[in-house]
Amino acid sequence: MSIRPDSASPKVIVMLYTEILNDNRDFLFLYKKGRFVAGKHAVVYFRKNRFAFNRLGITAGKKVGNAVCRNRAKRIIRQAYRENEIALPVGIDMVIVARTAICGIKSDVLSNWIKKAVISEINKSLSDKN
């Protein structure tokens, strides 16, 4: 019987600079007033906030699939966000809406899209306003 050392256990990445958006009016405000980036697997709405931290909301509607598929989509989105959190500017609200194609992908596909398209669009948008 062998015991695995702690260093062999999978690494857990925690969201450091982010709080969760729960309030419906925050979601609606981002949908109406925020900028967005649309991709094949997800749509990201974002807007600068007045806080010293980011806020994240995740939506997976019934069109995405059954409960198993929706929960998988949310897990994929959370993991992709965690991997790219350090590269994001601080002080933004973000809502990521899952699309139906997200159920068949791995989290690194979405993570690469966030890294290439979303972060550059957010930085461009924030620099335009200043």
Helices and strands as residue ranges (DSSP letters): G 6-8, E 18-20, H 24-33, E 35-38, E 42-48, E 54-59, G 62-64, H 67-84, G 85-87, E 92-98, G 100-104, H 107-113, I 114-118, H 119-129
